[in-house]
């Protein structure tokens, strides 16, 4: 199963950051609180930038994939199975992790352990802290942002692949796409400084671990 722990920094096992998602193809146009839900079927472009925070989103195509890993995969954890098919509508997901600058703009603080560059991903935030961030962001922007589900996150991370890591099966290839124990120096790095996956998403593996909405 392509999960963050396969490539994450050993020193950052308890530090989490955020990937934001927005809407799905089957969602309503307006919620009961009159917050707009971005709906790809309404003709939204392949990508867009939130005008308040500058968070950039990529449209992930609808599709079906095998979620989880095979029993014989090296480094597999017991909660990565059984592997099963999952079908998803299209949705938007952030191109990068939420940065410390973006978090500070909404929350007026910076809880991160590693600081010094505004484009470093925010970390050391609990799931409940993230929900407060999203609630404030939604109120300020009028858009129904949320965390991706685990299935959406893994689908976006795999980007059509089924190997242990989206660029392949070994660390020699992964090193070009992710910051992890072999190249990170034991600290986080500014977002987008490794190669993206085939859907244009950065840091889906490595750098720091990430929260999802349902786990």
Protein Blocks (a to p, Z undefined) as FASTA:
>chain_A
ZZfklmpcfklmmgccddddedjfkbcfbdfkopacddfknopafbdcdfklopacdddd
dddddedjdfklghiafklcccdddddddddddfbdcdfklmmmmnopafbfbghifkbc
cehiafklmmmmmmmmmmmnopacddddfklmmmmmnnopabfbfnbmbfklmmmmpccf
klnnopacdehiaccdfkopahkgghiacddfkZZ
